[in-house]
Amino acid sequence: MSARTSPTEAFEKIPTFIFDDAPSAAAALAAEVRDLIVKRKAEGRPVVLGLATGSTPVPFYRELIRLHREEGLSFAEVITFNLDEYYGLSRDHRESYFRFMQEQLFSHIDLKPENIHLPDGTVPLDGVFAHCAAYEAAIEAAGGVDIQVLGIGRTGHIGFNEPGSSKDSLTRLLPLDIVTRQDAAADFLREENVPRFAITMGVGTILRARKLVMMAWGGNKAEIAAKAIEGPETEAVSASFLQSHADARCFLDRGASGALTRVRLPWLVGRAEWTPAETRRAVLWLALTEKKPVLKLRDGEYNEHGMAELVTRYGNAYHLNIEVFNRQQQTITGWPGGKPNADDTSRPERAAPFPKTVLILAPEPQDDVLGMGGTMERLVSQGHDVHVCYMTGGDLRITDAEAIRFARVLLETSEQDPERWKEQIGYAGGILEEIEVKGPFGDPPARLRRLKALIRRGEARDAAISLGVKPGQIRFLDLPFYTEGRYRQFRLGAADVTAVGSVLATLRPHQIYITGNLADPSSVQGLAFAAFRSAWEARAGQPWREQCRVWLYRGQQSEYGPHEIQMAIPMSPDQLTHKLHAVQKFQSHTLPELLDGERNRDLARLYDSLGTAEYEAIEAFRRWVE
Ligand code: F6R
């Protein structure tokens, strides 16, 4: 953990702690809770905890469970109040927060059922007001919340206090923001199924807790966390109200801290070390801020932005500009696998060996094509031995309607010769029945999930083949954490790591491409990366590993900043069109915002604005070092 040091405070208005990863942050918070429970027990007083749902607190709950099981921590004298509940969902609904809490925490510890409090999503409309008032009164009667745990939504909400919630708002029913509903769409399979309303503690209710700890993990939360921590206190970002609480803190992992000034622009808080990476970041930032190509930046502009010291180190802006410009230019290569027989001293990838064995790991089908479809095609056409490995089936993204369509085709074709296709008829009919029985929100049975995974598999195979990958070099790992889990409840196990490890051991690749290192650690991408990482670490010292480079692509996450990119693969208009055709093979689920190739075009425009060569589109990579 990096402690706060003084210059940071100028920007950070909530004391903020950056941890290496979510589990270490969660362990720190859990230890604090344990200490309070132990202290209060000695005093004969209960502890009142304010709890949250969603992905963020899951590592914290796992640690509390561990403390209970392994260290005998008792929750018998703990009272809990949850922040919120979806309106209209019964307690046993698969996505209700009540059920979430049971599954994630309550059923694993010795909390007394009468000490558990969540708003009730089923109270009739005319009873909501009284129910909310009673919830407030119950918190008060318990003595108020000692520690309130919070996550932050991408709208800046705490609890479900969407933008516009006032600082003194109390527990109430309110409509969910469109962004919040989109973020919950995966849990409910599609956006239309996400409830439109929720009952939530108000901002005022939350601020009455004696201590507040807001947590955020992964790059997706970086922008909103920085707004809450550094921006003005405003109703537009409910979490910003933590700024005026006397004992509020933020716990972030590296991904979620990425947009804080101390991380993004360290020279502004007197933290610059002017490493080569930081120098590059500062110069490119200045070029984008001044809207000028790198080579046109002047001494005066550096001075105005707190970078006088940097220029002095280089003598003048010209020398600094040229160095950073060259480095940026050198990231561009048409040879992702290295250019054979060429001088590779300033190229991103080595010339030898050639051809290389390349392993592309896709956490979910489509990550590969979205993030690096153009590069996949290059690697194949330049003669490398390209293997694609889909780590999970991706079936949780597929609607029942897709499965129904496939089952009906099978049924209708089989019915033409019912004697011969008896088993198929039974299978297809069974699928249709399972869908009917489980309804829109029931847990999908394994057989249905398998069918959906096969639908996705077909699409993934078609897409990879359309980019030139040989059918025999496409693997489907079906990692158990995904096959046996569901959103927000995935749990990585030894079998996941073993499966990834056996692919590494079989192929002994010279290059690996993967995504997910800074993603939310509980997301499919985050877990798949963790599985890869463990498998990789377990093979330390093996000769092939010493020769292997790991390249990170961005998949579905927003693209790298220009300063982060170590390899940029340009694409011609035709190459981009070809990539987009491959993306379109994923008919059962696709991300509309990524279908038009604008993200790759934007990156090319960015390179152009920095003064490097102008291309139609670019795919970006970063080298991963442990
Ligand atoms: C949940 C809650 C919300 C979540 C927020 C982040 O009880 O009140 O504010 O904390 O939406 O959700 P995740 O953690 O799923 O990213």
Residues whose N, C-alpha, C, O or C-beta is under 5 A from the ligand:
A	BS01	F6R	A52 T53 G54 S55 T56 L83 D84 L150 G151 I152 G153 H157 I158 G159 F160
